[in-house]
């Protein structure tokens, strides 16, 4: 039995949610062409994580290059970048929600309530 292994990486850029159709034909060791099965998935970042005490604005895509907006709960101030982008090579939202802070404005009293005795 003869075994030859060849690996070819194909990078396709698809913009604007364009449908992707790919035909693959493999040639076996005897020189005959055979249909090959190709599993194709579009790389993406998955759902973005919100900052603590904040949220992620509406997002419709997690593909590379997609963007989301971070915001904070009422009466808190966002410290850091407000926009995150799905980025390569890590396929993560940068900056991540963990890199953004939602803090009390300076000079304001904390909003936690303390029960009276």
MODELLER restraints for C-alpha pairs under 7 A, 6 or more apart:
rsr = mdl.restraints
at = mdl.atoms
rsr.add(forms.Gaussian(group=physical.xy_distance, feature=features.Distance(at['CA:24:A'], at['CA:35:A']), mean=6.59, stdev=0.5))
rsr.add(forms.Gaussian(group=physical.xy_distance, feature=features.Distance(at['CA:24:A'], at['CA:36:A']), mean=5.74, stdev=0.5))
rsr.add(forms.Gaussian(group=physical.xy_distance, feature=features.Distance(at['CA:24:A'], at['CA:38:A']), mean=6.97, stdev=0.5))
rsr.add(forms.Gaussian(group=physical.xy_distance, feature=features.Distance(at['CA:25:A'], at['CA:33:A']), mean=6.41, stdev=0.5))
rsr.add(forms.Gaussian(group=physical.xy_distance, feature=features.Distance(at['CA:25:A'], at['CA:34:A']), mean=5.87, stdev=0.5))
rsr.add(forms.Gaussian(group=physical.xy_distance, feature=features.Distance(at['CA:25:A'], at['CA:35:A']), mean=4.83, stdev=0.5))
rsr.add(forms.Gaussian(group=physical.xy_distance, feature=features.Distance(at['CA:25:A'], at['CA:36:A']), mean=5.44, stdev=0.5))
rsr.add(forms.Gaussian(group=physical.xy_distance, feature=features.Distance(at['CA:26:A'], at['CA:33:A']), mean=5.58, stdev=0.5))
rsr.add(forms.Gaussian(group=physical.xy_distance, feature=features.Distance(at['CA:26:A'], at['CA:34:A']), mean=5.31, stdev=0.5))
rsr.add(forms.Gaussian(group=physical.xy_distance, feature=features.Distance(at['CA:26:A'], at['CA:35:A']), mean=6.05, stdev=0.5))
rsr.add(forms.Gaussian(group=physical.xy_distance, feature=features.Distance(at['CA:26:A'], at['CA:36:A']), mean=5.68, stdev=0.5))
rsr.add(forms.Gaussian(group=physical.xy_distance, feature=features.Distance(at['CA:27:A'], at['CA:33:A']), mean=4.29, stdev=0.5))
rsr.add(forms.Gaussian(group=physical.xy_distance, feature=features.Distance(at['CA:27:A'], at['CA:34:A']), mean=6.04, stdev=0.5))
rsr.add(forms.Gaussian(group=physical.xy_distance, feature=features.Distance(at['CA:43:A'], at['CA:63:A']), mean=6.22, stdev=0.5))
rsr.add(forms.Gaussian(group=physical.xy_distance, feature=features.Distance(at['CA:44:A'], at['CA:62:A']), mean=5.03, stdev=0.5))
rsr.add(forms.Gaussian(group=physical.xy_distance, feature=features.Distance(at['CA:44:A'], at['CA:63:A']), mean=4.19, stdev=0.5))
rsr.add(forms.Gaussian(group=physical.xy_distance, feature=features.Distance(at['CA:44:A'], at['CA:64:A']), mean=5.70, stdev=0.5))
rsr.add(forms.Gaussian(group=physical.xy_distance, feature=features.Distance(at['CA:44:A'], at['CA:91:A']), mean=6.08, stdev=0.5))
rsr.add(forms.Gaussian(group=physical.xy_distance, feature=features.Distance(at['CA:45:A'], at['CA:62:A']), mean=5.23, stdev=0.5))
rsr.add(forms.Gaussian(group=physical.xy_distance, feature=features.Distance(at['CA:45:A'], at['CA:63:A']), mean=6.39, stdev=0.5))
rsr.add(forms.Gaussian(group=physical.xy_distance, feature=features.Distance(at['CA:45:A'], at['CA:86:A']), mean=5.83, stdev=0.5))
rsr.add(forms.Gaussian(group=physical.xy_distance, feature=features.Distance(at['CA:45:A'], at['CA:91:A']), mean=4.81, stdev=0.5))
rsr.add(forms.Gaussian(group=physical.xy_distance, feature=features.Distance(at['CA:45:A'], at['CA:92:A']), mean=5.05, stdev=0.5))
rsr.add(forms.Gaussian(group=physical.xy_distance, feature=features.Distance(at['CA:45:A'], at['CA:93:A']), mean=6.53, stdev=0.5))
rsr.add(forms.Gaussian(group=physical.xy_distance, feature=features.Distance(at['CA:46:A'], at['CA:62:A']), mean=5.55, stdev=0.5))
rsr.add(forms.Gaussian(group=physical.xy_distance, feature=features.Distance(at['CA:47:A'], at['CA:62:A']), mean=6.76, stdev=0.5))
rsr.add(forms.Gaussian(group=physical.xy_distance, feature=features.Distance(at['CA:48:A'], at['CA:93:A']), mean=6.40, stdev=0.5))
rsr.add(forms.Gaussian(group=physical.xy_distance, feature=features.Distance(at['CA:49:A'], at['CA:96:A']), mean=6.95, stdev=0.5))
rsr.add(forms.Gaussian(group=physical.xy_distance, feature=features.Distance(at['CA:49:A'], at['CA:97:A']), mean=5.29, stdev=0.5))
rsr.add(forms.Gaussian(group=physical.xy_distance, feature=features.Distance(at['CA:50:A'], at['CA:56:A']), mean=5.22, stdev=0.5))
rsr.add(forms.Gaussian(group=physical.xy_distance, feature=features.Distance(at['CA:50:A'], at['CA:70:A']), mean=6.82, stdev=0.5))
rsr.add(forms.Gaussian(group=physical.xy_distance, feature=features.Distance(at['CA:50:A'], at['CA:97:A']), mean=4.80, stdev=0.5))
rsr.add(forms.Gaussian(group=physical.xy_distance, feature=features.Distance(at['CA:51:A'], at['CA:97:A']), mean=4.20, stdev=0.5))
rsr.add(forms.Gaussian(group=physical.xy_distance, feature=features.Distance(at['CA:51:A'], at['CA:98:A']), mean=5.65, stdev=0.5))
rsr.add(forms.Gaussian(group=physical.xy_distance, feature=features.Distance(at['CA:51:A'], at['CA:100:A']), mean=5.78, stdev=0.5))
rsr.add(forms.Gaussian(group=physical.xy_distance, feature=features.Distance(at['CA:51:A'], at['CA:101:A']), mean=6.39, stdev=0.5))
rsr.add(forms.Gaussian(group=physical.xy_distance, feature=features.Distance(at['CA:52:A'], at['CA:101:A']), mean=6.96, stdev=0.5))
rsr.add(forms.Gaussian(group=physical.xy_distance, feature=features.Distance(at['CA:52:A'], at['CA:102:A']), mean=6.71, stdev=0.5))
rsr.add(forms.Gaussian(group=physical.xy_distance, feature=features.Distance(at['CA:53:A'], at['CA:72:A']), mean=6.08, stdev=0.5))
rsr.add(forms.Gaussian(group=physical.xy_distance, feature=features.Distance(at['CA:53:A'], at['CA:73:A']), mean=5.72, stdev=0.5))
rsr.add(forms.Gaussian(group=physical.xy_distance, feature=features.Distance(at['CA:53:A'], at['CA:102:A']), mean=6.08, stdev=0.5))
rsr.add(forms.Gaussian(group=physical.xy_distance, feature=features.Distance(at['CA:54:A'], at['CA:71:A']), mean=5.52, stdev=0.5))
rsr.add(forms.Gaussian(group=physical.xy_distance, feature=features.Distance(at['CA:54:A'], at['CA:72:A']), mean=3.89, stdev=0.5))
rsr.add(forms.Gaussian(group=physical.xy_distance, feature=features.Distance(at['CA:54:A'], at['CA:73:A']), mean=5.06, stdev=0.5))
rsr.add(forms.Gaussian(group=physical.xy_distance, feature=features.Distance(at['CA:54:A'], at['CA:102:A']), mean=6.56, stdev=0.5))
rsr.add(forms.Gaussian(group=physical.xy_distance, feature=features.Distance(at['CA:55:A'], at['CA:70:A']), mean=5.87, stdev=0.5))
rsr.add(forms.Gaussian(group=physical.xy_distance, feature=features.Distance(at['CA:55:A'], at['CA:71:A']), mean=5.43, stdev=0.5))
rsr.add(forms.Gaussian(group=physical.xy_distance, feature=features.Distance(at['CA:55:A'], at['CA:72:A']), mean=6.16, stdev=0.5))
rsr.add(forms.Gaussian(group=physical.xy_distance, feature=features.Distance(at['CA:56:A'], at['CA:68:A']), mean=6.70, stdev=0.5))
rsr.add(forms.Gaussian(group=physical.xy_distance, feature=features.Distance(at['CA:56:A'], at['CA:69:A']), mean=5.79, stdev=0.5))
rsr.add(forms.Gaussian(group=physical.xy_distance, feature=features.Distance(at['CA:56:A'], at['CA:70:A']), mean=4.73, stdev=0.5))
rsr.add(forms.Gaussian(group=physical.xy_distance, feature=features.Distance(at['CA:56:A'], at['CA:71:A']), mean=6.38, stdev=0.5))
rsr.add(forms.Gaussian(group=physical.xy_distance, feature=features.Distance(at['CA:57:A'], at['CA:68:A']), mean=6.17, stdev=0.5))
rsr.add(forms.Gaussian(group=physical.xy_distance, feature=features.Distance(at['CA:57:A'], at['CA:69:A']), mean=5.17, stdev=0.5))
rsr.add(forms.Gaussian(group=physical.xy_distance, feature=features.Distance(at['CA:57:A'], at['CA:70:A']), mean=6.15, stdev=0.5))
rsr.add(forms.Gaussian(group=physical.xy_distance, feature=features.Distance(at['CA:59:A'], at['CA:68:A']), mean=5.97, stdev=0.5))
rsr.add(forms.Gaussian(group=physical.xy_distance, feature=features.Distance(at['CA:62:A'], at['CA:86:A']), mean=6.55, stdev=0.5))
rsr.add(forms.Gaussian(group=physical.xy_distance, feature=features.Distance(at['CA:63:A'], at['CA:86:A']), mean=6.50, stdev=0.5))
rsr.add(forms.Gaussian(group=physical.xy_distance, feature=features.Distance(at['CA:64:A'], at['CA:86:A']), mean=4.86, stdev=0.5))
rsr.add(forms.Gaussian(group=physical.xy_distance, feature=features.Distance(at['CA:64:A'], at['CA:87:A']), mean=5.57, stdev=0.5))
rsr.add(forms.Gaussian(group=physical.xy_distance, feature=features.Distance(at['CA:64:A'], at['CA:88:A']), mean=6.81, stdev=0.5))
rsr.add(forms.Gaussian(group=physical.xy_distance, feature=features.Distance(at['CA:65:A'], at['CA:85:A']), mean=5.83, stdev=0.5))
rsr.add(forms.Gaussian(group=physical.xy_distance, feature=features.Distance(at['CA:65:A'], at['CA:86:A']), mean=5.21, stdev=0.5))
rsr.add(forms.Gaussian(group=physical.xy_distance, feature=features.Distance(at['CA:65:A'], at['CA:87:A']), mean=6.28, stdev=0.5))
rsr.add(forms.Gaussian(group=physical.xy_distance, feature=features.Distance(at['CA:66:A'], at['CA:85:A']), mean=5.65, stdev=0.5))
rsr.add(forms.Gaussian(group=physical.xy_distance, feature=features.Distance(at['CA:66:A'], at['CA:86:A']), mean=5.45, stdev=0.5))
rsr.add(forms.Gaussian(group=physical.xy_distance, feature=features.Distance(at['CA:67:A'], at['CA:83:A']), mean=6.61, stdev=0.5))
rsr.add(forms.Gaussian(group=physical.xy_distance, feature=features.Distance(at['CA:67:A'], at['CA:84:A']), mean=5.52, stdev=0.5))
rsr.add(forms.Gaussian(group=physical.xy_distance, feature=features.Distance(at['CA:67:A'], at['CA:85:A']), mean=4.44, stdev=0.5))
rsr.add(forms.Gaussian(group=physical.xy_distance, feature=features.Distance(at['CA:67:A'], at['CA:86:A']), mean=6.42, stdev=0.5))
rsr.add(forms.Gaussian(group=physical.xy_distance, feature=features.Distance(at['CA:68:A'], at['CA:83:A']), mean=5.67, stdev=0.5))
rsr.add(forms.Gaussian(group=physical.xy_distance, feature=features.Distance(at['CA:68:A'], at['CA:84:A']), mean=5.38, stdev=0.5))
rsr.add(forms.Gaussian(group=physical.xy_distance, feature=features.Distance(at['CA:68:A'], at['CA:85:A']), mean=6.63, stdev=0.5))
rsr.add(forms.Gaussian(group=physical.xy_distance, feature=features.Distance(at['CA:69:A'], at['CA:82:A']), mean=5.54, stdev=0.5))
rsr.add(forms.Gaussian(group=physical.xy_distance, feature=features.Distance(at['CA:69:A'], at['CA:83:A']), mean=4.51, stdev=0.5))
rsr.add(forms.Gaussian(group=physical.xy_distance, feature=features.Distance(at['CA:69:A'], at['CA:84:A']), mean=6.34, stdev=0.5))
rsr.add(forms.Gaussian(group=physical.xy_distance, feature=features.Distance(at['CA:70:A'], at['CA:82:A']), mean=5.04, stdev=0.5))
rsr.add(forms.Gaussian(group=physical.xy_distance, feature=features.Distance(at['CA:70:A'], at['CA:83:A']), mean=6.18, stdev=0.5))
rsr.add(forms.Gaussian(group=physical.xy_distance, feature=features.Distance(at['CA:71:A'], at['CA:78:A']), mean=6.65, stdev=0.5))
rsr.add(forms.Gaussian(group=physical.xy_distance, feature=features.Distance(at['CA:71:A'], at['CA:82:A']), mean=6.91, stdev=0.5))
rsr.add(forms.Gaussian(group=physical.xy_distance, feature=features.Distance(at['CA:72:A'], at['CA:78:A']), mean=5.92, stdev=0.5))
rsr.add(forms.Gaussian(group=physical.xy_distance, feature=features.Distance(at['CA:72:A'], at['CA:102:A']), mean=5.63, stdev=0.5))
rsr.add(forms.Gaussian(group=physical.xy_distance, feature=features.Distance(at['CA:76:A'], at['CA:102:A']), mean=5.67, stdev=0.5))
rsr.add(forms.Gaussian(group=physical.xy_distance, feature=features.Distance(at['CA:76:A'], at['CA:103:A']), mean=5.25, stdev=0.5))
rsr.add(forms.Gaussian(group=physical.xy_distance, feature=features.Distance(at['CA:76:A'], at['CA:104:A']), mean=5.01, stdev=0.5))
rsr.add(forms.Gaussian(group=physical.xy_distance, feature=features.Distance(at['CA:76:A'], at['CA:105:A']), mean=6.35, stdev=0.5))
rsr.add(forms.Gaussian(group=physical.xy_distance, feature=features.Distance(at['CA:77:A'], at['CA:102:A']), mean=5.36, stdev=0.5))
rsr.add(forms.Gaussian(group=physical.xy_distance, feature=features.Distance(at['CA:77:A'], at['CA:103:A']), mean=5.24, stdev=0.5))
rsr.add(forms.Gaussian(group=physical.xy_distance, feature=features.Distance(at['CA:77:A'], at['CA:104:A']), mean=6.14, stdev=0.5))
rsr.add(forms.Gaussian(group=physical.xy_distance, feature=features.Distance(at['CA:77:A'], at['CA:105:A']), mean=5.88, stdev=0.5))
rsr.add(forms.Gaussian(group=physical.xy_distance, feature=features.Distance(at['CA:78:A'], at['CA:101:A']), mean=5.72, stdev=0.5))
rsr.add(forms.Gaussian(group=physical.xy_distance, feature=features.Distance(at['CA:78:A'], at['CA:102:A']), mean=4.64, stdev=0.5))
rsr.add(forms.Gaussian(group=physical.xy_distance, feature=features.Distance(at['CA:78:A'], at['CA:103:A']), mean=6.52, stdev=0.5))
rsr.add(forms.Gaussian(group=physical.xy_distance, feature=features.Distance(at['CA:79:A'], at['CA:100:A']), mean=5.98, stdev=0.5))
rsr.add(forms.Gaussian(group=physical.xy_distance, feature=features.Distance(at['CA:79:A'], at['CA:101:A']), mean=5.05, stdev=0.5))
rsr.add(forms.Gaussian(group=physical.xy_distance, feature=features.Distance(at['CA:79:A'], at['CA:102:A']), mean=6.23, stdev=0.5))
rsr.add(forms.Gaussian(group=physical.xy_distance, feature=features.Distance(at['CA:80:A'], at['CA:100:A']), mean=5.07, stdev=0.5))
rsr.add(forms.Gaussian(group=physical.xy_distance, feature=features.Distance(at['CA:80:A'], at['CA:101:A']), mean=6.62, stdev=0.5))
rsr.add(forms.Gaussian(group=physical.xy_distance, feature=features.Distance(at['CA:81:A'], at['CA:95:A']), mean=6.99, stdev=0.5))
rsr.add(forms.Gaussian(group=physical.xy_distance, feature=features.Distance(at['CA:81:A'], at['CA:100:A']), mean=6.67, stdev=0.5))
rsr.add(forms.Gaussian(group=physical.xy_distance, feature=features.Distance(at['CA:84:A'], at['CA:93:A']), mean=5.73, stdev=0.5))
rsr.add(forms.Gaussian(group=physical.xy_distance, feature=features.Distance(at['CA:84:A'], at['CA:94:A']), mean=5.06, stdev=0.5))
rsr.add(forms.Gaussian(group=physical.xy_distance, feature=features.Distance(at['CA:84:A'], at['CA:95:A']), mean=5.33, stdev=0.5))
rsr.add(forms.Gaussian(group=physical.xy_distance, feature=features.Distance(at['CA:84:A'], at['CA:96:A']), mean=6.90, stdev=0.5))
rsr.add(forms.Gaussian(group=physical.xy_distance, feature=features.Distance(at['CA:85:A'], at['CA:93:A']), mean=5.29, stdev=0.5))
rsr.add(forms.Gaussian(group=physical.xy_distance, feature=features.Distance(at['CA:85:A'], at['CA:94:A']), mean=5.38, stdev=0.5))
rsr.add(forms.Gaussian(group=physical.xy_distance, feature=features.Distance(at['CA:86:A'], at['CA:92:A']), mean=5.55, stdev=0.5))
rsr.add(forms.Gaussian(group=physical.xy_distance, feature=features.Distance(at['CA:86:A'], at['CA:93:A']), mean=4.46, stdev=0.5))
rsr.add(forms.Gaussian(group=physical.xy_distance, feature=features.Distance(at['CA:86:A'], at['CA:94:A']), mean=6.43, stdev=0.5))
rsr.add(forms.Gaussian(group=physical.xy_distance, feature=features.Distance(at['CA:87:A'], at['CA:93:A']), mean=6.11, stdev=0.5))
rsr.add(forms.Gaussian(group=physical.xy_distance, feature=features.Distance(at['CA:87:A'], at['CA:94:A']), mean=6.50, stdev=0.5))
rsr.add(forms.Gaussian(group=physical.xy_distance, feature=features.Distance(at['CA:104:A'], at['CA:110:A']), mean=6.95, stdev=0.5))
